[in-house]
Amino acid sequence: MKTKMKLIASIKIWVAIYPSITLFLYLFGETLSVLPLYQRTLLLTLSLVPWIVFVGVPFVDSIIQLISPQTDKK
């Protein structure tokens, strides 16, 4: 994979991860604060990794396709 493609992929992932983690911690942070750090991290990753892979990044890709200039395929 070329460096440019890696950079684009990492930005897409970040755009999906940042708001997801922020919302998760906003909604469940206080409830989870009683758990040890390793358990909080486990719950966070168990729920957010599938979310990012199956929903977050595909959603970002669809938004990019909507706003990017369309090319004619003939």
N, C-alpha and C positions, 0 to 999 in steps of 0.2 A: 504494500500500500504506500502510495506516495505521501510525502510530508503534507502537502496541501489537503489531501483527502483526510488524513489523520486529524489535521487541525479543524476541518469542517465537522467531522464526526464528533470530536471532543466538544466543540461549541454546541452542537445539537444536544448532546447528552447533558451538558451543563444547563442549557435552557430548560430541559425537562426535569432535571434533578433539583435545582435550586428551589423553585416554587413548591415542588412536591414535598421536599424535606421541611420547608418552612411551614407549610400547611399542616403536615403531620405533627410537627412539634407544637404548633399552636393548638391543635385539637386535642392531642394526647400527652403533651409534655408534662403537665402537672400530674396526671394520673400515673404516668410511667416514672416519675421522679423518685418514687419510693423503691424502685427496683435497682439492683446493682447495675453499674455501667455496662457490663458484658451482656446482661439480659436485655437492657434497653437497646443496645446496638443490634443484638440478634433480632428482636422484634422489628426494629426499624428496617433492617436489611431484608428480612423475610417478606415484609409487606411491600417495600418500595422497589426492590430489584425487579420483580415481575411487572409491577406497575410501569416502571420506566421502559422495560423491554417491549411490552405488549401494547401499551397505551401511550406513554409519554413521548417517546421518540417517533413512533408513527404519526402522532398528532402534529409534532413539530414538522415532520416531513410534509404532511398534507398542507400545513399553513404555508410553508416555503413554496410548494408547487402552486398554490393559489396566487401568491404575490409575485412570483418570478415571471419574467417575460416568457410568453409561449412561443415556441418555434414551430413553424409549419413542417409537417412530416408528409412529404409527397413521394 
